[in-house]
Amino acid sequence: MANSTADMRLSGGHPALDLVNTVDSRRGRWGPDLLRSFEDLLILTDRLGLVDRQATARLRRQAEHDPHEAAAALAAALELRESIYRLFLSENAGEAYPIADLRLVEDHARRGRARQVLTRNETGYIWMLPFDNLPQLAQLFAVYAGDLLTARHRRRAVRECTGDNCGWLFIDHSKSGRRRWCSDATCGSLARVKRFRSRMKVN
């Protein structure tokens, strides 16, 4: 079991899904929540390579200077996380996306996109957020979630892990398109052990 965003597995295959998976378990039980502070959110974005070190240091200083704004930015990220979870859980179930959750993601993403600037990198120019205020981290994840939603018919399916005490979301890159677990080494292995023990009891 992970203790924080610093040691959690990044099994989602996409930043928006890794944000969702900051709840250690969603199936069988809920929690613990690994996003307990704005610093936890910063650590996650750093591990995903979404924000450069200079911007991370700048946001960390702002959070230390204004803890109330940091708390509000964290609350926005948590609300967004649950909306993203419900959206892709609905997709996995073959149901329509919940409208209220779509609108929440759209609102955050629209504000983030409005502040994007063209920035040069090693390969050319890309759109980037300047990261000059704390709410932009939630906006960044919303932009990623919106991109994942609009690419639905050009990407692999988003699945829910069926492992005990898991329920994480992940992009299914398996050849069959029927992958059941976020990680074969963890949830998959535990499921096989459980089936083996069940058969041994029967015999």
N, C-alpha and C positions, 0 to 999 in steps of 0.2 A: 504494500500500500504506500502510495506517495505521501509525503508530508508537506510538500510545497510545490510551487511552480518551478522551483530550481531542480527538483528531482523527478517530476512527473514524466511519464513516457509521452512522446509526441507522436501519437499513433493516428491522428485524424487524417493526415495527408493534405491538410489545407489549414491556413491560419484560423479561419472562422470556426472550424470544427475543433481545433486544438483549444480555442477559447471555451467552447461548449464543454470540453472534457476536463475543465478545471474543477468540476465536481467529481470527486474520486469514484463515486458510485451513484448510478441513477436507477439501477434495476435491483429489486430486492430490498434495497435501503437507499436513502439519499444522504450523500456526504461521505467524508467531510469535505467542506468547501476549501479549495486551495487558494482562492482569491480572497484573502483576508485584509489586504492593504493595497494601497496604490503601488507600493514597492513590488508586491507580488505580480501586479500587472506589468510593471516595467521589466521585471525579470523574464516574464513570458515573451514579451515583444523582442527582448534582446536575444533570447534563445532561438526565436524564429527568424532572426535577422531582418526584422521589419523596421528597426530604428537604429541609426548609427550611434556610436559611442558618445559623440559630442552632444547629440540631441538627448540621449538618455541622461547624461549628466546634467544637462540644462533642465529637463523635466524633473529630475530628482531634487535639484535645488529649489525649484518652484514649489514642489510638494512639501518640502521641509519648511519653506517660508510661509506657506498658506495651507495648513492642514485641513481647513474647512473646505477649500476648493478641491483638495486631493480626495477628501471623503465623498464629495459630490461627484467627482469624475469617476471614482470607483463604483458608486451607486449606479451611475449611468451605464457603466460597462457591465455590471451584474444584470441590470434590467435587459440590456441588449443581448447578453449571453443567453438568457432564458427565452427570448423571442427567437433567436437563431435556432436554439434547440427545438422549439415547437415547430418551426418551419420545416426543418429537415426530418424531424420525426414524422411529420405529416407526409412528406415526400416518400419516406421509407414505407409508410403504410398505404401509399397509393391514394391519399386523400388530398383535398384542395388545401392550399396554403391558408392559414388563418389570416384574415385581413388586417386585424389590429397589429399583429406581429410584422406583417409586410410593411405597414405604414411606419412602424417604429424604426425598422431597418432603413427604409427609404429616407426618413427624416434625418437620421444620423449621417447616412451616406451622402445625401445632398449637401449638407453643411460641410462635410469633409471635401467633397469634390469641388465645391466653390472656392476652397482655399488652396487647392493644388497648384503647384508651379512646375514648369518644365525644368528639369535638372539633368545635367550631363553626368553620365557614368562611364564605365570602361567600354561599353558597347555603343553608346549613342546618348539619346535623350529619353528620359522617362518622366512620368508625372509623379510628383512627390508632395507630401504634406510638409510644411515648414516646421511643424512641432514646436510652436511657440506658445502653446497653452495646453493645459492638462486634458480638457475634454477631447482633444484630437486623437487620443489613443482609442477611445470608443468609436469615434468617427472612422478611424483607419480600419478597424475590424468590420464596421458596417459596410465600408466600400468593398472589402474582400467578400463579405457575405453576399452583397448584391451581385458581384461578379460571378459568384458560384451559382446563384439562383438563375441568372440570365443565361448561363452556359449549360443549363440542364440537358438540352438535347444534343450537346456536343461533348459531353463528359460521361464518365462512368457514374454509376449510381452511388448515392450516399446510403449507407447501411447503419443499422443499430446493432452493436455487439450483443449477442445473446448469452454471453458468459454470466455466471452467477455474480451478483453484486457488481455489475459493470454497467452496461447500457451506454457505453461511449459511442460516438458517431465517427464514421470513417468513410473514405472514398474506396469503393471496392475495385481494386485493380487486378483481381484474380482473373484467370483465363475463362473460368466458367461463369463469372459474374454472380456467384452464389456464396461468397465468403461470409462466414457467420461471426467471426471474432475479430476484434480490433487488433489483436496480436496472437499469432499462432503459438508463440513461445510462452505466453502467460495464460490468457483466457482459454485458448485452444488446448493447451497442455492440461490445465485444470479440468476441462470438460472431459478429456479422454481418460484421465485418472478416475474421475467420478463414474464414468460409464464402466470402466474396468472393475472398480470396487463393487458396483451394482451387480455386475454379472457374477462376480465371485460369491456374493451373498446368495444369489439364486442357486448357484451350483452347490 
